[in-house]
Amino acid sequence: MACPRNPAHAPVPPADDLVPEDFWAGLRSWTDARIALGRAGVSQRTRDVLAFQLDHARARDAVHQVLDREAAFGEIEFLEVASRAPDRTVFLQRPDLGRLLTPESEAMLKARAGDGVDVAFTVSAGLSSTAVEKNFQPFWRELALALESLGLSAAPPCYAEQGRVALGDRVALALKARMAVVLIGERPGLSSPDSMGIYMTYAPKSATTDEARNCISNIRPAGLRYAEAVRTLCALMREAFRRGVSGVDLKVDDALALGPGEAAGRLAE
């Protein structure tokens, strides 16, 4: 006669099956935000705690790790400049020093300026070297093609490891550029350690403040795609040169409303 099955030897279901899914769990497919995580008793589930710790570590790495220049630039020609923040610790504690070029870098750029250019591009790790490593090359390849159609002159991009947004103003002034465009690693979030931002400033000055800049943010494969970011930047650049303004006086929607042909015609006027 067969022995009755011992319940103690019955297979234990996986832990996830013991925790009912949150009612809103389906919304997680639409966002990286931490929503509808559910709980085990009164606590978070172990997998969610571990995922949070991993994302926090990635965010810290994005801020502190040294940028891999080969990964970021590849074969792209660039000029290396330095801000007055000598290292990462000072850069994080003294934002003002990250906005200023060293005298040596400023002198080097002035010696190369010649008659000046239309646009000076500055690249900086900012607060996320991960963002620049992952996004600069593919973004720049698309932008380089679009720049030809604008008919604007540009110097090779300048790279500053410890640079803030306003450093681009100093680079543009040294190169006698009419416009400053800064590509920079944005402050990392726990679901977005690789977000790159762009700040465009027409007629930059040493005392330019942030309301004079146009910002395009969250440029990355999981955010604003490269082609869309390039289209937006080029539209803003066209309108900035045509109207002689940027920042709060130049709206993205107004710039994008112009077709490329119409915008190019107006730029040539």
C-alpha positions in Angstrom: 0.0 0.0 0.0 1.4 3.4 -1.0 2.4 5.7 1.9 0.5 9.0 2.1 2.5 12.0 0.9 4.2 13.9 3.7 3.3 17.6 3.4 6.6 18.5 4.9 8.3 17.1 1.7 6.1 19.0 -0.7 8.1 21.4 -3.1 8.2 25.0 -1.9 7.0 27.5 -4.5 9.5 30.3 -5.5 9.6 33.2 -3.2 8.0 35.5 -5.8 4.9 33.4 -5.8 4.5 34.0 -2.1 4.2 37.7 -2.6 1.1 39.0 -4.4 1.8 41.5 -7.1 0.8 45.1 -6.6 -2.5 46.1 -8.2 -0.6 48.7 -10.3 2.3 46.3 -11.4 1.4 46.5 -15.0 2.4 50.2 -15.1 6.0 49.2 -14.5 6.3 48.3 -18.2 6.0 52.0 -19.0 8.6 53.5 -16.7 11.9 52.9 -14.9 10.5 54.7 -11.9 10.1 52.6 -8.7 6.4 52.2 -8.7 4.1 49.2 -7.6 7.0 47.4 -6.0 4.8 45.4 -3.6 6.0 44.2 -0.3 6.6 41.1 1.8 4.8 41.6 5.1 5.7 45.1 6.2 9.0 45.2 4.3 10.2 45.7 0.7 11.1 42.5 -1.2 14.8 41.6 -1.2 15.1 41.9 -5.0 13.8 45.4 -4.9 16.2 46.4 -2.1 19.2 44.9 -4.1 18.1 46.6 -7.3 18.0 50.0 -5.4 21.5 49.4 -4.1 22.8 48.5 -7.5 21.3 51.7 -9.1 22.6 53.8 -6.3 26.1 52.4 -6.9 25.8 53.1 -10.6 24.9 56.7 -9.9 27.8 57.1 -7.6 30.2 55.6 -10.2 28.8 58.0 -12.9 29.8 60.9 -10.7 33.2 59.8 -9.5 34.8 57.6 -12.2 37.3 59.1 -14.6 36.0 59.4 -18.2 37.5 56.9 -20.7 38.5 59.3 -23.5 38.8 56.4 -26.0 35.3 55.3 -25.3 33.9 58.8 -25.4 35.7 60.2 -28.5 37.2 57.4 -30.5 38.5 58.9 -33.7 36.9 62.3 -33.1 39.4 65.1 -33.0 39.1 67.2 -29.8 41.1 69.8 -27.8 41.6 69.1 -24.1 41.3 72.1 -21.8 41.2 72.4 -18.0 39.0 74.2 -15.6 40.4 75.7 -12.4 39.0 72.7 -10.4 42.2 70.5 -10.2 40.4 67.3 -9.2 37.0 65.7 -8.6 36.8 66.6 -5.0 37.4 70.3 -5.6 35.0 70.2 -8.6 32.2 68.9 -6.5 32.8 71.3 -3.6 33.6 74.4 -5.6 31.2 74.7 -8.6 32.6 78.2 -9.3 36.1 76.8 -10.2 34.5 74.5 -12.7 33.2 77.5 -14.6 36.6 79.1 -15.3 39.4 78.0 -17.6 43.0 77.8 -16.4 45.1 80.6 -17.8 47.1 78.0 -19.8 44.0 76.6 -21.5 42.6 80.1 -22.2 45.9 81.2 -23.8 46.0 78.0 -25.9 42.5 78.6 -27.3 43.1 82.3 -28.0 46.2 81.3 -30.0 44.0 79.0 -32.2 41.1 81.4 -32.5 42.1 83.2 -35.7 39.2 85.2 -37.1 36.7 83.2 -34.9 34.0 80.7 -35.6 30.2 80.5 -35.4 30.0 77.8 -32.8 32.3 76.5 -30.1 31.4 73.1 -28.7 32.5 72.1 -25.2 32.2 68.6 -23.8 32.4 67.8 -20.1 31.9 64.8 -17.9 30.0 67.1 -15.6 28.2 65.0 -13.0 28.2 61.8 -15.1 31.1 60.5 -17.1 29.0 57.5 -18.0 26.7 59.8 -20.0 29.5 61.2 -22.1 31.1 57.8 -22.6 27.9 56.2 -23.9 26.3 59.1 -25.8 28.8 61.6 -27.1 30.1 59.6 -30.1 26.8 58.4 -31.6 25.2 61.9 -31.0 28.2 63.7 -32.6 28.1 61.5 -35.7 24.5 62.5 -36.3 25.2 66.2 -35.4 28.2 66.4 -37.7 26.1 65.6 -40.7 23.4 68.1 -39.7 26.0 70.9 -39.1 27.0 70.7 -42.8 23.5 71.7 -43.8 23.5 74.7 -41.5 26.6 76.2 -43.1 28.1 77.2 -39.8 31.8 77.1 -38.9 32.9 75.3 -35.8 36.1 74.6 -33.9 36.9 71.0 -32.8 35.1 70.2 -29.6 36.9 71.1 -26.4 36.9 68.5 -23.6 37.2 69.5 -19.9 37.0 66.8 -17.3 36.0 69.0 -14.4 33.8 71.4 -16.3 30.5 73.1 -15.5 28.0 74.5 -18.0 29.3 78.1 -17.8 32.8 76.9 -18.8 31.5 76.8 -22.4 31.1 80.6 -22.3 34.8 81.0 -21.5 35.7 78.6 -24.3 33.5 80.4 -26.8 35.0 83.8 -25.8 38.5 82.5 -26.2 37.7 81.1 -29.6 35.8 84.2 -30.7 32.7 82.2 -31.2 29.3 83.7 -31.6 27.6 80.7 -29.9 28.5 78.3 -27.1 27.1 74.7 -27.1 27.9 72.5 -24.1 27.4 68.8 -24.0 27.6 67.6 -20.5 26.8 64.6 -18.2 23.7 65.4 -16.2 23.2 64.7 -12.5 22.5 61.0 -12.4 19.2 59.7 -11.2 18.7 56.2 -9.7 17.2 55.0 -13.0 19.2 57.3 -15.4 23.0 57.4 -14.6 23.7 57.9 -18.3 21.8 61.1 -19.2 23.5 63.7 -21.3 22.4 67.3 -21.6 23.0 70.2 -24.1 23.1 73.9 -23.2 23.1 76.4 -26.1 23.9 80.1 -25.5 23.9 82.8 -28.2 26.5 85.6 -27.8 27.9 84.2 -24.5 29.6 86.6 -22.1 31.7 86.0 -19.0 28.7 87.0 -16.8 26.0 85.0 -18.7 23.4 83.5 -16.5 21.2 80.5 -17.0 18.1 82.2 -18.3 20.1 83.0 -21.5 20.6 79.3 -22.3 18.4 76.7 -24.0 18.6 73.2 -22.5 18.0 69.8 -24.2 18.1 67.1 -21.5 17.8 63.3 -21.0 19.7 62.4 -24.2 20.2 58.7 -24.2 18.8 55.5 -25.8 16.1 55.2 -23.1 15.3 58.9 -23.2 15.5 61.5 -26.0 16.9 59.8 -29.0 20.0 61.2 -30.8 18.2 62.1 -34.0 15.5 64.0 -32.2 18.1 65.8 -30.0 20.0 66.8 -33.1 16.9 68.1 -34.8 16.0 70.1 -31.8 19.5 71.6 -31.4 19.8 72.5 -35.1 16.4 74.2 -35.0 17.4 76.2 -32.0 20.7 77.2 -33.5 19.0 78.4 -36.7 16.6 80.5 -34.8 19.2 81.8 -32.4 21.3 83.1 -35.2 18.4 84.5 -37.1 16.9 86.3 -34.2 20.0 87.0 -32.1 18.6 85.5 -28.9 18.6 82.3 -26.9 17.2 81.1 -23.5 13.8 82.3 -22.3 13.5 84.5 -25.4 13.7 81.5 -27.8 11.1 78.8 -27.4 11.8 75.2 -28.6 8.3 74.8 -30.1 8.7 78.0 -32.2 12.0 76.9 -33.5 10.7 73.4 -34.4 7.7 74.8 -36.1 9.9 76.1 -38.9 10.6 73.6 -41.6 14.3 73.1 -42.6 13.9 74.9 -45.9 12.2 77.9 -44.4 14.6 78.1 -41.5 17.6 77.9 -43.8 16.2 80.7 -45.9 15.7 82.9 -43.0 19.2 82.2 -41.6 20.6 83.4 -44.9 18.7 86.7 -44.8 
